[in-house]
Amino acid sequence: MALECNIDARGKAARIKLGTTVVIIGIILTIPTFFSFPSILWDNLPQSATSMSWVIIVCTILGGLFSIWEGRKGWCIVRAMGFKTKI
């Protein structure tokens, strides 16, 4: 499957902005999770809650990086599947 350019300059800019915002949000979420902030509020917080927090953070950052990559390549996976997008 060739990654043909299927978005214009507006779409590229929107995906890069979206990806950057999502990566920043992921980094912000890392700080309280790293310092175990939820366990300060709740004494009996299960370990699975902290593990799930890390999974959510990693998925958030990877999703943001994928969006940045889409913007840089000029390719959109949703458009490649045949859906129409506004941008």
N, C-alpha and C positions, 0 to 999 in steps of 0.2 A: 504494500500500500504506500503510494507516494504521498508525501505531505505537501500538497499543492496549497498555495496561498488562497484562502477562501474568505478572508476578511479584509476590510479596507483600513485606512489609517485611523479612523475613529474607533473601530473595533479593537485594533491593536492597542491604542492608548487606554481604552476602557479596561482591557484585560490586564495590562501592566499595572494600572492604578488599583484595580481590584486585588490583584495578587500581592502587591506591596502592602495594602491595608490588611489583608488577611495574615500575612507573615508577621506584621507588627503586632496584631492582636494575639497571635500564637506566642510571640516572645513575651508580651505582657502577661499572658496566662501562665507562662513558665515560672515567673518570679514567686507568686504565692504558693505554687505547687512545690517548687524546690525547697522553700523554707517551711514547708508543712503548715501553712496557714490554716487549712481546714481543721487540722488536729488541735489547734489552739482553741477553736470555738467549740468543738465537740470532743469529749474525752474518749469515747468509745467508737471512734471512726474506724470502720473496717479497712484492712489493707487493700481490699479490692477497689475501694473508692479512690485511693491514691493511684493505683495502677491504671484505673480507667481514666483518671485525669491525664496521665502521661500519654495514653493512647489517643485521647482527644486532641491533646496538644500536638503530637506528632502528625496526626492526620490533618490538622488545621494548617500546620506549616508546609507539609507536602502538597496540600491542595493549593495553597498560595503560590508555591514555587512552580507548580504545574501551570497555573494561570499566567504567571510571568513568562514561562517558557512558550505558552501558546501565543502570547502577545509578541514575543521576539521573533517567533517563526512565522507569524501571520496565518496561523492555522487554528481552527476551532473544532474541537471534537464533536460538539453538538451539531454544527453545520455539516460536518463530515458524515454524520448519521442521517442527514436529510431534513433536519428541522430548520425552520426559518427563525432567525433572531432579528430583533429590531436594530441592534448595533452591528 
